Amino acid sequence: MPRYFTDEHEWIDVEGESATVGITDYAQEQLGDIVFVELPEVGATLDKGGDASVVESVKAASDVYAPISGEVTEVNGALEDDPALVNSSPEEEGWFFRLSISDSSELKGLMDETAYKAFVDSL
């Protein structure tokens, strides 16, 4: 399953016409202890680069953007009860939402893991 990254520190796993989205380990480290996650509604249509979720930590609130366009098909309800999953497992169990991909060509503008690591190292 290919994984892509954005310069806003979201990751996206693509499996066929579906994608799973979350924030990177780097992002959760910058935010600190996550205390609340606002997830999109199932059925919501998201536009690439548009607001998708909000993450609140003891330090700040931060928007999570849609890395590609699509319709939300599932949200990670476990985050409502345990938002700290984003800290303990940001790139696995702490995923935010899944969506059906509207335009797979939008994936071309995203980074692979090597490019994302180089991007983070340059910050």
N, C-alpha and C positions, 0 to 999 in steps of 0.2 A: 504494500500500500504506500503510494508516494506521500511524503510529507513536505509541505511548503510553509514558508514563513513570510510575514510582512514586516515592514519597517516600523510598524506600531506594536510589534512584539506579540502578534497572534500567530498561532500555528493552525494548520488545516491538513487533515488527513483525508485523502480522496480514495473512495472505493466505489468504482463504477460511476453512477450518476448521483451518488450521495457523498457528503463531506461532513466531517466532525471538526468542530472549532473550539479552541481554548486559548489561554495565554501561556507564554513561554515561562520557563524557569527563571530567566533573567527578569521578566516583568514582575513575577510574584516576589522576587527578592527585592526589587526596587519599591514595591508597594508595602512590604512588611506584612504583619498579621492581618489576613482577610477576615472581616467580620460580617460582611453581607454581600450577596451577589443578586443583582436584578437580572432575570433572564427574559428573553423575548417570548412572546406568545406563540404557541404552536399555530401554524397557519399564516403567520406574519410573513410578508414579502420584504426581504432585505436587499438593499442596493449596495454594490461594491463600494466600500469606504464609508458607508452610512453607519450611524449608531445602531448597535445590536444589543448591548448589555451594559450594565454598570457594575463596577467592582468597588466596594468600599473597604478600606483598611483603617487601621488605627492612625495612619499617616494622612491619607487622602482618599478622595473618590476619583475613579478613572473610568473613562468610557472604553468600551471594547467595540471595535469596528468590524463590520462584515468584510472578510478578505475577498469574497466574491459575492455575486448576486445569487439569490435563490429563495426558496420558501422553507421556513422552519418546519421540520417534520417531528422533532423531538427536542426536549430540554432535559438537562441533568437535574432531576428533582432532588437528588441527594445533596446538592449544594444549598438547598433551602434549609435543611436541618443541620448541615455541617459545611459551612462555607470554607472552613480551614482545609478542606480537601484540595483547594486550589494551591495552598502552601505545601502540603505534604505530597501531592501527586499532580503537579500542574499539567504535565503532558501525558497523563494517563487517566486516572479516575476523576481528576478535576476538570474534565471537559465541560464546556458550557452548553452547546447546542449542536444539533445536526440539521443539515438542510439539503434540499434537492438542488442540484446545480442547474442554474438557468443558462449559463453561457460558459462552457469549459475553456474557451479561448482566454478568459480572464485569468486563468491559472498561469499563463505565460509571463505575466508581470511580477510573479512572486519569486522569492528566493528559495533555493534548496538549502539543505543543512550546512554545507560548506560555506556558501555565500552569507548565510545568516550569522554563522560563527565569526566570520571576518568582519561583518557589519558591527556586531556587538563588541568585538575586540577594538574596533576603531572609536568607540564611544568614550 
